[in-house]
Amino acid sequence: MRAERCAQATCHCHIGYVHAPHLGMAEIYGDRILERIPSKMPPKSV
């Protein structure tokens, strides 16, 4: 099996965006980045 490059000129997929370093998603999601589960949940508003 051979990896294929994406044919799109720009990324429109959520998987691609989450790995864009300039967005800082790794700081929010840590090791749960693929599941989109924040490493620290924001405080619950009352």
PDB file with SEQRES, HELIX, SHEET and CRYST1 records, atoms N, CA, C and O in Angstrom:
SEQRES   1 A   46  MET ARG ALA GLU ARG CYS ALA GLN ALA THR CYS HIS CYS          
SEQRES   2 A   46  HIS ILE GLY TYR VAL HIS ALA PRO HIS LEU GLY MET ALA          
SEQRES   3 A   46  GLU ILE TYR GLY ASP ARG ILE LEU GLU ARG ILE PRO SER          
SEQRES   4 A   46  LYS MET PRO PRO LYS SER VAL                                  
HELIX    1 AA1 HIS A   14  VAL A   18  1                                   5    
HELIX    2 AA2 PRO A   21  LEU A   23  5                                   3    
HELIX    3 AA3 MET A   25  TYR A   29  1                                   5    
HELIX    4 AA4 GLY A   30  ARG A   32  5                                   3    
CRYST1    1.000    1.000    1.000  90.00  90.00  90.00 P 1           1          
ATOM      1  N   MET A   1       0.842  -1.186   0.000  1.00  0.00           N  
ATOM      2  CA  MET A   1       0.000   0.000   0.000  1.00  0.00           C  
ATOM      3  C   MET A   1       0.883   1.244   0.000  1.00  0.00           C  
ATOM      4  O   MET A   1       1.876   1.301   0.725  1.00  0.00           O  
ATOM      5  N   ARG A   2       0.531   2.223  -0.796  1.00  0.00           N  
ATOM      6  CA  ARG A   2       1.321   3.434  -0.955  1.00  0.00           C  
ATOM      7  C   ARG A   2       0.502   4.646  -0.494  1.00  0.00           C  
ATOM      8  O   ARG A   2      -0.682   4.755  -0.814  1.00  0.00           O  
ATOM      9  N   ALA A   3       1.126   5.543   0.249  1.00  0.00           N  
ATOM     10  CA  ALA A   3       0.438   6.766   0.686  1.00  0.00           C  
ATOM     11  C   ALA A   3       0.177   7.666  -0.515  1.00  0.00           C  
ATOM     12  O   ALA A   3       1.033   7.810  -1.387  1.00  0.00           O  
ATOM     13  N   GLU A   4      -0.977   8.256  -0.557  1.00  0.00           N  
ATOM     14  CA  GLU A   4      -1.355   9.172  -1.635  1.00  0.00           C  
ATOM     15  C   GLU A   4      -1.391  10.599  -1.097  1.00  0.00           C  
ATOM     16  O   GLU A   4      -1.790  10.826   0.046  1.00  0.00           O  
ATOM     17  N   ARG A   5      -0.977  11.554  -1.916  1.00  0.00           N  
ATOM     18  CA  ARG A   5      -1.085  12.962  -1.547  1.00  0.00           C  
ATOM     19  C   ARG A   5      -2.510  13.432  -1.775  1.00  0.00           C  
ATOM     20  O   ARG A   5      -3.199  12.931  -2.664  1.00  0.00           O  
ATOM     21  N   CYS A   6      -2.944  14.370  -0.995  1.00  0.00           N  
ATOM     22  CA  CYS A   6      -4.269  14.956  -1.182  1.00  0.00           C  
ATOM     23  C   CYS A   6      -4.257  15.790  -2.467  1.00  0.00           C  
ATOM     24  O   CYS A   6      -3.306  16.526  -2.730  1.00  0.00           O  
ATOM     25  N   ALA A   7      -5.298  15.668  -3.245  1.00  0.00           N  
ATOM     26  CA  ALA A   7      -5.379  16.374  -4.522  1.00  0.00           C  
ATOM     27  C   ALA A   7      -5.878  17.817  -4.387  1.00  0.00           C  
ATOM     28  O   ALA A   7      -5.844  18.576  -5.356  1.00  0.00           O  
ATOM     29  N   GLN A   8      -6.332  18.192  -3.210  1.00  0.00           N  
ATOM     30  CA  GLN A   8      -6.868  19.534  -2.992  1.00  0.00           C  
ATOM     31  C   GLN A   8      -5.748  20.579  -2.925  1.00  0.00           C  
ATOM     32  O   GLN A   8      -4.655  20.300  -2.431  1.00  0.00           O  
ATOM     33  N   ALA A   9      -6.032  21.774  -3.424  1.00  0.00           N  
ATOM     34  CA  ALA A   9      -5.053  22.868  -3.364  1.00  0.00           C  
ATOM     35  C   ALA A   9      -4.923  23.403  -1.934  1.00  0.00           C  
ATOM     36  O   ALA A   9      -3.840  23.813  -1.517  1.00  0.00           O  
ATOM     37  N   THR A  10      -6.014  23.398  -1.198  1.00  0.00           N  
ATOM     38  CA  THR A  10      -6.005  23.820   0.203  1.00  0.00           C  
ATOM     39  C   THR A  10      -6.762  22.796   1.035  1.00  0.00           C  
ATOM     40  O   THR A  10      -7.631  22.091   0.521  1.00  0.00           O  
ATOM     41  N   CYS A  11      -6.439  22.716   2.299  1.00  0.00           N  
ATOM     42  CA  CYS A  11      -7.063  21.727   3.178  1.00  0.00           C  
ATOM     43  C   CYS A  11      -8.423  22.213   3.667  1.00  0.00           C  
ATOM     44  O   CYS A  11      -8.567  23.336   4.150  1.00  0.00           O  
ATOM     45  N   HIS A  12      -9.401  21.346   3.530  1.00  0.00           N  
ATOM     46  CA  HIS A  12     -10.743  21.634   4.037  1.00  0.00           C  
ATOM     47  C   HIS A  12     -11.210  20.560   5.010  1.00  0.00           C  
ATOM     48  O   HIS A  12     -12.385  20.527   5.376  1.00  0.00           O  
ATOM     49  N   CYS A  13     -10.325  19.702   5.422  1.00  0.00           N  
ATOM     50  CA  CYS A  13     -10.743  18.623   6.313  1.00  0.00           C  
ATOM     51  C   CYS A  13     -10.345  18.927   7.752  1.00  0.00           C  
ATOM     52  O   CYS A  13      -9.328  19.575   7.999  1.00  0.00           O  
ATOM     53  N   HIS A  14     -11.154  18.456   8.699  1.00  0.00           N  
ATOM     54  CA  HIS A  14     -10.872  18.723  10.108  1.00  0.00           C  
ATOM     55  C   HIS A  14      -9.605  18.036  10.581  1.00  0.00           C  
ATOM     56  O   HIS A  14      -8.946  18.535  11.493  1.00  0.00           O  
ATOM     57  N   ILE A  15      -9.247  16.915   9.992  1.00  0.00           N  
ATOM     58  CA  ILE A  15      -8.016  16.236  10.390  1.00  0.00           C  
ATOM     59  C   ILE A  15      -6.808  17.102  10.025  1.00  0.00           C  
ATOM     60  O   ILE A  15      -5.873  17.222  10.817  1.00  0.00           O  
ATOM     61  N   GLY A  16      -6.820  17.694   8.857  1.00  0.00           N  
ATOM     62  CA  GLY A  16      -5.727  18.557   8.441  1.00  0.00           C  
ATOM     63  C   GLY A  16      -5.604  19.800   9.300  1.00  0.00           C  
ATOM     64  O   GLY A  16      -4.497  20.186   9.676  1.00  0.00           O  
ATOM     65  N   TYR A  17      -6.713  20.426   9.612  1.00  0.00           N  
ATOM     66  CA  TYR A  17      -6.675  21.646  10.417  1.00  0.00           C  
ATOM     67  C   TYR A  17      -6.154  21.399  11.823  1.00  0.00           C  
ATOM     68  O   TYR A  17      -5.431  22.238  12.361  1.00  0.00           O  
ATOM     69  N   VAL A  18      -6.493  20.295  12.420  1.00  0.00           N  
ATOM     70  CA  VAL A  18      -6.075  20.057  13.796  1.00  0.00           C  
ATOM     71  C   VAL A  18      -4.566  19.897  13.908  1.00  0.00           C  
ATOM     72  O   VAL A  18      -4.008  20.112  14.984  1.00  0.00           O  
ATOM     73  N   HIS A  19      -3.894  19.525  12.827  1.00  0.00           N  
ATOM     74  CA  HIS A  19      -2.447  19.352  12.860  1.00  0.00           C  
ATOM     75  C   HIS A  19      -1.681  20.579  12.368  1.00  0.00           C  
ATOM     76  O   HIS A  19      -0.453  20.537  12.300  1.00  0.00           O  
ATOM     77  N   ALA A  20      -2.365  21.666  12.024  1.00  0.00           N  
ATOM     78  CA  ALA A  20      -1.691  22.888  11.590  1.00  0.00           C  
ATOM     79  C   ALA A  20      -1.052  23.557  12.811  1.00  0.00           C  
ATOM     80  O   ALA A  20      -1.766  24.023  13.699  1.00  0.00           O  
ATOM     81  N   PRO A  21       0.265  23.609  12.866  1.00  0.00           N  
ATOM     82  CA  PRO A  21       0.957  24.121  14.052  1.00  0.00           C  
ATOM     83  C   PRO A  21       0.549  25.539  14.449  1.00  0.00           C  
ATOM     84  O   PRO A  21       0.490  25.852  15.638  1.00  0.00           O  
ATOM     85  N   HIS A  22       0.269  26.393  13.478  1.00  0.00           N  
ATOM     86  CA  HIS A  22      -0.039  27.789  13.799  1.00  0.00           C  
ATOM     87  C   HIS A  22      -1.389  27.952  14.519  1.00  0.00           C  
ATOM     88  O   HIS A  22      -1.667  29.029  15.046  1.00  0.00           O  
ATOM     89  N   LEU A  23      -2.211  26.934  14.551  1.00  0.00           N  
ATOM     90  CA  LEU A  23      -3.496  27.024  15.247  1.00  0.00           C  
ATOM     91  C   LEU A  23      -3.399  26.681  16.735  1.00  0.00           C  
ATOM     92  O   LEU A  23      -4.306  27.004  17.502  1.00  0.00           O  
ATOM     93  N   GLY A  24      -2.313  26.033  17.147  1.00  0.00           N  
ATOM     94  CA  GLY A  24      -2.108  25.728  18.562  1.00  0.00           C  
ATOM     95  C   GLY A  24      -3.044  24.670  19.134  1.00  0.00           C  
ATOM     96  O   GLY A  24      -3.276  24.645  20.343  1.00  0.00           O  
ATOM     97  N   MET A  25      -3.577  23.809  18.301  1.00  0.00           N  
ATOM     98  CA  MET A  25      -4.521  22.797  18.778  1.00  0.00           C  
ATOM     99  C   MET A  25      -3.860  21.788  19.710  1.00  0.00           C  
ATOM    100  O   MET A  25      -4.519  21.262  20.606  1.00  0.00           O  
ATOM    101  N   ALA A  26      -2.584  21.509  19.520  1.00  0.00           N  
ATOM    102  CA  ALA A  26      -1.882  20.567  20.390  1.00  0.00           C  
ATOM    103  C   ALA A  26      -1.881  21.062  21.837  1.00  0.00           C  
ATOM    104  O   ALA A  26      -1.922  20.254  22.764  1.00  0.00           O  
ATOM    105  N   GLU A  27      -1.835  22.364  22.037  1.00  0.00           N  
ATOM    106  CA  GLU A  27      -1.876  22.927  23.389  1.00  0.00           C  
ATOM    107  C   GLU A  27      -3.236  22.708  24.037  1.00  0.00           C  
ATOM    108  O   GLU A  27      -3.323  22.540  25.253  1.00  0.00           O  
ATOM    109  N   ILE A  28      -4.280  22.708  23.250  1.00  0.00           N  
ATOM    110  CA  ILE A  28      -5.635  22.521  23.771  1.00  0.00           C  
ATOM    111  C   ILE A  28      -5.940  21.044  24.014  1.00  0.00           C  
ATOM    112  O   ILE A  28      -6.463  20.679  25.067  1.00  0.00           O  
ATOM    113  N   TYR A  29      -5.607  20.189  23.030  1.00  0.00           N  
ATOM    114  CA  TYR A  29      -6.020  18.793  23.071  1.00  0.00           C  
ATOM    115  C   TYR A  29      -4.965  17.823  23.573  1.00  0.00           C  
ATOM    116  O   TYR A  29      -5.298  16.701  23.955  1.00  0.00           O  
ATOM    117  N   GLY A  30      -3.708  18.223  23.581  1.00  0.00           N  
ATOM    118  CA  GLY A  30      -2.645  17.333  24.062  1.00  0.00           C  
ATOM    119  C   GLY A  30      -2.644  16.006  23.328  1.00  0.00           C  
ATOM    120  O   GLY A  30      -2.695  15.972  22.099  1.00  0.00           O  
ATOM    121  N   ASP A  31      -2.586  14.901  24.086  1.00  0.00           N  
ATOM    122  CA  ASP A  31      -2.532  13.575  23.456  1.00  0.00           C  
ATOM    123  C   ASP A  31      -3.903  13.082  23.007  1.00  0.00           C  
ATOM    124  O   ASP A  31      -4.011  11.962  22.509  1.00  0.00           O  
ATOM    125  N   ARG A  32      -4.946  13.879  23.167  1.00  0.00           N  
ATOM    126  CA  ARG A  32      -6.294  13.515  22.714  1.00  0.00           C  
ATOM    127  C   ARG A  32      -6.702  14.320  21.487  1.00  0.00           C  
ATOM    128  O   ARG A  32      -7.888  14.566  21.265  1.00  0.00           O  
ATOM    129  N   ILE A  33      -5.726  14.726  20.698  1.00  0.00           N  
ATOM    130  CA  ILE A  33      -5.972  15.617  19.565  1.00  0.00           C  
ATOM    131  C   ILE A  33      -6.883  14.991  18.499  1.00  0.00           C  
ATOM    132  O   ILE A  33      -7.732  15.682  17.936  1.00  0.00           O  
ATOM    133  N   LEU A  34      -6.719  13.712  18.222  1.00  0.00           N  
ATOM    134  CA  LEU A  34      -7.557  13.093  17.198  1.00  0.00           C  
ATOM    135  C   LEU A  34      -9.009  12.957  17.628  1.00  0.00           C  
ATOM    136  O   LEU A  34      -9.910  13.005  16.791  1.00  0.00           O  
ATOM    137  N   GLU A  35      -9.243  12.787  18.924  1.00  0.00           N  
ATOM    138  CA  GLU A  35     -10.610  12.663  19.428  1.00  0.00           C  
ATOM    139  C   GLU A  35     -11.265  14.020  19.695  1.00  0.00           C  
ATOM    140  O   GLU A  35     -12.472  14.091  19.928  1.00  0.00           O  
ATOM    141  N   ARG A  36     -10.475  15.094  19.661  1.00  0.00           N  
ATOM    142  CA  ARG A  36     -10.928  16.457  19.965  1.00  0.00           C  
ATOM    143  C   ARG A  36     -11.476  16.566  21.394  1.00  0.00           C  
ATOM    144  O   ARG A  36     -12.494  17.214  21.636  1.00  0.00           O  
ATOM    145  N   ILE A  37     -10.777  15.917  22.333  1.00  0.00           N  
ATOM    146  CA  ILE A  37     -11.135  16.008  23.744  1.00  0.00           C  
ATOM    147  C   ILE A  37     -10.098  16.915  24.398  1.00  0.00           C  
ATOM    148  O   ILE A  37      -8.928  16.544  24.491  1.00  0.00           O  
ATOM    149  N   PRO A  38     -10.508  18.094  24.851  1.00  0.00           N  
ATOM    150  CA  PRO A  38      -9.543  19.012  25.466  1.00  0.00           C  
ATOM    151  C   PRO A  38      -8.848  18.378  26.666  1.00  0.00           C  
ATOM    152  O   PRO A  38      -9.480  17.658  27.439  1.00  0.00           O  
ATOM    153  N   SER A  39      -7.573  18.636  26.826  1.00  0.00           N  
ATOM    154  CA  SER A  39      -6.846  18.092  27.969  1.00  0.00           C  
ATOM    155  C   SER A  39      -7.321  18.728  29.265  1.00  0.00           C  
ATOM    156  O   SER A  39      -7.250  18.102  30.322  1.00  0.00           O  
ATOM    157  N   LYS A  40      -7.799  19.946  29.198  1.00  0.00           N  
ATOM    158  CA  LYS A  40      -8.406  20.616  30.372  1.00  0.00           C  
ATOM    159  C   LYS A  40      -9.751  21.182  29.918  1.00  0.00           C  
ATOM    160  O   LYS A  40      -9.821  21.968  28.973  1.00  0.00           O  
ATOM    161  N   MET A  41     -10.790  20.781  30.590  1.00  0.00           N  
ATOM    162  CA  MET A  41     -12.124  21.271  30.234  1.00  0.00           C  
ATOM    163  C   MET A  41     -12.295  22.698  30.771  1.00  0.00           C  
ATOM    164  O   MET A  41     -11.859  22.993  31.884  1.00  0.00           O  
ATOM    165  N   PRO A  42     -12.919  23.575  29.998  1.00  0.00           N  
ATOM    166  CA  PRO A  42     -13.169  24.933  30.489  1.00  0.00           C  
ATOM    167  C   PRO A  42     -14.169  24.899  31.648  1.00  0.00           C  
ATOM    168  O   PRO A  42     -14.962  23.964  31.751  1.00  0.00           O  
ATOM    169  N   PRO A  43     -14.137  25.908  32.516  1.00  0.00           N  
ATOM    170  CA  PRO A  43     -15.082  25.946  33.642  1.00  0.00           C  
ATOM    171  C   PRO A  43     -16.526  25.994  33.129  1.00  0.00           C  
ATOM    172  O   PRO A  43     -16.834  26.623  32.117  1.00  0.00           O  
ATOM    173  N   LYS A  44     -17.379  25.315  33.860  1.00  0.00           N  
ATOM    174  CA  LYS A  44     -18.795  25.281  33.510  1.00  0.00           C  
ATOM    175  C   LYS A  44     -19.445  26.602  33.898  1.00  0.00           C  
ATOM    176  O   LYS A  44     -19.290  27.062  35.028  1.00  0.00           O  
ATOM    177  N   SER A  45     -20.172  27.213  32.965  1.00  0.00           N  
ATOM    178  CA  SER A  45     -20.861  28.460  33.288  1.00  0.00           C  
ATOM    179  C   SER A  45     -22.213  28.124  33.922  1.00  0.00           C  
ATOM    180  O   SER A  45     -22.876  27.159  33.541  1.00  0.00           O  
ATOM    181  N   VAL A  46     -22.592  28.930  34.882  1.00  0.00           N  
ATOM    182  CA  VAL A  46     -23.817  28.669  35.636  1.00  0.00           C  
ATOM    183  C   VAL A  46     -24.980  29.432  35.044  1.00  0.00           C  
ATOM    184  O   VAL A  46     -26.100  29.338  35.546  1.00  0.00           O  
TER     185      VAL A  46                                                      
END                                                                             
